[in-house]
Amino acid sequence: MNKDQFLSRRRTLLAGAAALGAAGAAGAVQLLGAGADPPARSSAAPAEPAAGAQANRAVRKPSAYRLQPIAGYGPARGTPARTLVRHEPFLRMSDREHSMVLSFDDGPDPRWTPGILRTLKAHDVRAMFFVCGEMAADNKDLLRRMSDEGHIVGNHTWSHPLLTRLGRSAIRSQMERTCEVIEEAYGERPGWFRAPYGAWNRAVFEIGADLGMEPLAWTVDTLDWTTPGARTIERRVMKGAGAGVVVLGHDAGGNRSQSVRALRDYLPRLLDSGYHLTVPRRQLA
C-alpha cells in the first residue's frame, strides 16, 4: 500500500471510529510516576479525572530537568519486557514535578515530523511518537533521529487499521511487523503501543502484552487531524493542561502544518507555566 492509499483509508475510518476512540480512553488507568508501586496483578488502579483549565492556575518555575524520564527502567535491548495483560489502557501518569507527556501519532512523515523534532530539541523536551510501520519503514532515518534525541517510539500498528475488526493473527501481524521495523531503526523494541482510533479489545491487550508492550491512550485530544487551526490546537492543549496529562497530537496522516505551528506556540507556554514535559518509563512486573 502506498502513502496516498494509507491516508485515504485513514480518512475513511476516522469518521466512523471517533466514538470508539472516546470509549477506549474513558476507562483508562493511572500511569506510574516516580516512587509509585506497580499495579497489582488482580486489578488496575482507579481512573483519575482529567485535569482541566483550573490546573493552569498553579504556576511554577520551569523545571530544570525536562529531559528526565518519569521512573523505572525499560527492557533490555532486543528483549520483550515481562508485561501484564491490561484490561484498560493507561490514560495519564502520576504527578511528578507538575509533569505532562506530549505524544504524536501516525508518522514519521518527512514533511512534518522534522519540524516537530526541531521544536522539541530547541526546548530540550522529550516526547513520544507512536509510529505506523508503513511510514517507519520508509523513514528509518527519522526513527534513528528520535533515538538520538531521547524520544520514545511506540507501536501504532503497520497500516492504521481498526483492530477490533481484525482476527488475532492479523492483529499480531500488524503489531509484530511494526515492532521489527522499530527495533531495526530505533535500536530497541517498543515498550508502548497505542491502538488506532483508541479502539481496544481483549485480543489487542493480550497480543500487545505478549509482545512486551504496555497500552497508552491519552487525556487530551487536540483533534488536530480535523485541521481546526493552529490557535485552536494551542487553546485545547492549554485548556487541558494539568498534572499527569497525556496530550495526543499527530505528525502524519494529512497536512500537519497546523500541528507543527501550534507546538511552537504551546510548548514554551507550558514550560513557562512550570510544566515538566517528559516521557514515562516502564515499571516492569
N, C-alpha and C positions, 0 to 999 in steps of 0.2 A: 504494500500500500504506500503511495507517495504522500507527501505532506499535505497537498491540496485535498486529497481524499480523506485524510485523517481529520483535517479541520472541518470539512463539510459534515462528516459523520458526527463529530463532536457537537456542532451547532444543532444538528437534528435531535440528538439525545438530550441536550441541555434543557430544552423546554419541558419535556416530559419527566425529567428526573429532579427538578428543583425541590419538589416536596420530599422526595427520598433523601435529599441532602439534609434538609432540616431534621427529618426523623433520625438520620444517622447520628447527628450531633447532639440531639436532645438528651440522650441517655448517657452522655459521656462522663467519665470519672476523672478524678483529680490527678494531675501529674505529680511525680515525686520531686521535691525540692531538696536543698541541702539539709542533711541531718535527718531526713524523713525515713521512716521504716518502710520496707517493701510491703505491698499489699498481701493480705492473707490469701492462701490458696482457695479458700472456700467461697470468698465473696470479694467484690470490688468495693473500694471506698465510695461513700456517697458523693453525689454530684454537688458542686457549689454553684450558686447563681453567677451569671456573667457580670463582671464589673462594668458599670456604665459611665456616663459622663461625670457622675459625682466623684469618681476616683481621681479626676484631674485636679480636684481642689487641693489635695495634699501635694504641694510642690516641694521637691527635694533637690539638693545639689546633684549635678550629673555624676554618675558613678565613674570611678577611675578604673573599673575592672570590666569594661564592656566585652572583652574577649573571653572572659572566663565562662566555662560551661556551668550548668546548674549543679550537678552532683553525679557521683557514681562513675563507673568505668565501662567502656564499650567492650565488645567481644574481641578476642584476638583476631588478627587479620586472617581472612580466609576461613574462619570458623564460625558457623552459626551459633548465636547465643542460646543458652537454655531459656526458653521463653514459655511463660504460662499462656494458656488459651484464655483470652478475654471474652467477655460477653457484651462489652460496650467499648467503644474507642475512647482513648484519653481525649479530653477536651481542653484542659487547662493545666497549669502547673502550680505548685505551692509558691507562695510569695517568698522570694529571696531577694533582698535589697531592691524591692519595687521592680521586679523583673517581668519582661514580656518576651514573646517569641514572634518573629516575623517568618512567614512561610510563603513560598511561591510554587505554584503547580504548573504542570503540563510541558515544561521545557525539557532541555535547554533549546532556545531559539537564538541563532546568531544575530538576529535583528534587535532583540530586546534584552536578552539576558546580560550581555556585556554592560549595558547601561546600568542595570540594577547592581551588578557586581562592582562597578566603579563607585557608585554612591555608597554602598556598604563599606568598601575599602577606605573611602575618604573619611568615614566616621569611625573606623576601627570596630565595626559591628559584624557579628556573625549571624547567619540566618540558616533556614532550612529550605532545600529545594527538592520537591517531590517530582521526579523526572519520569517521563514516559520512555520506554525502551526504544521505540522507533526514532524518537528525537535524539536520545542519548547516543544511539549507535552512529548517527551522522555527525555528532558534535562532541566527540570524546575529549577534544581539547578543552571544552568548557567545563567538563567534569573534572579534568585534571586541575584546571584553574580553581574550581571550587575547593578541591582538596588542598591546594597550596595556600589558599586564603582562609582556611579554617572553617568552612561551611559544612553543614551536614547534608548529605544527599540521601533521600529516601526513595522508596519504590512507589510509583504511581501507575503500575501495570505497563504492558507493552504498547497497547493501542487505544487506551482510554475507553474500554467498553463498560457497559452496565453489568457488573459482575454478578448481580443477583439473577440475571437471565442466563447465566452460563452454568454448565456442569462442572464438577470438581476438577476433571482433567484439564479443561480449558482454563479454569481459574489458575490452577497450578502453572500451566504453561505461560500465562500472562505474567505471573509474578516471577517465576523462576528465570525466564529468559532475561527479564529486566535486571534481576539480581546479578546475573552473569556479566551483563554489559557494565553495570556499575562497578563490580569488583575489578574488571579488567582495566577500566579507565580511571576510577577513583582511588583504587588501591585497597579497598576492603569491601566486604559485603554490607548492604544496608541494614541498619538496626531498626528502621522505622518504615511503615508503609501507610498509605492513605488510599482508601477506595475511591475511584472516580465517582463524582456526584454525591459523595458521602453515603453510598448505598452499601450497607454491610449485612451479612447474614452469617449463620454458624459456619458454613463452609469457608467463607472468606477469613474469619478469625482463626479457624483451625489450620488452614494452609499457611496463613501468614506466620503463625506461631511455629509451625513445623519448619519454616524457612528461617527462623531466628529473628523475626521482626515483631515489633510492637505496633498496634494501630493508633494513629494520631489523627484526630479530627481538628476542629477549630472552635474558637469562641466568637470571633468577629469576622464576618464575611464582608469583604469590601464590595462584592458584586462588580468588580472591575471588568469582568467579561462582558457586561452589558454596555460598556463604554459610556458611563454616565458623565464623564468629565473629570479631569484631574482634581479639581477643587472638591467635587462631591466625594471622591475616593478619600481625599485627605480628611474631610469632615467626618466620614464614617469611622476612620481609624481613630481620630482624636476623641470622638464621642464614646467609642467603645473601649478606649484605653483604660487599663486597670491592672492591679496586681494579678499575675498569673495568666494573663490573656494570651491566646494564640491567634494571630491575625492571618487570614487567608487572602493571598493575592495571586496573580498569575504573571508568568513571564513568557507565555506562549499561548497557542490556541486561537490566535487572531491578532489584530492590531493592538499591541500593548504599550503604545507610546504614552497613553494617559497614565498607565501604571508606573512607568518609568518617571514621568514628571511628578506624579503625586508623591512617590517615595522621596524624591529630592526635597520636597517641602515638609512632609510629616516626620521624616526621620530626625532632623535636627530639632524639631519641636518636641518630640518625645524625649530626646536626650536632655534638652533644656528644662523639661518638666521633671527630671530626676529619674526617668525610667532606665533600667538596665536591660538593653536589648541583647539577648543571648540565645543559647540553644540548650535543649535538655540533653542529658546524658543518661544512658541506660543504667538502671538498678537491676542487676542480674539476680535471678532466683537461685 
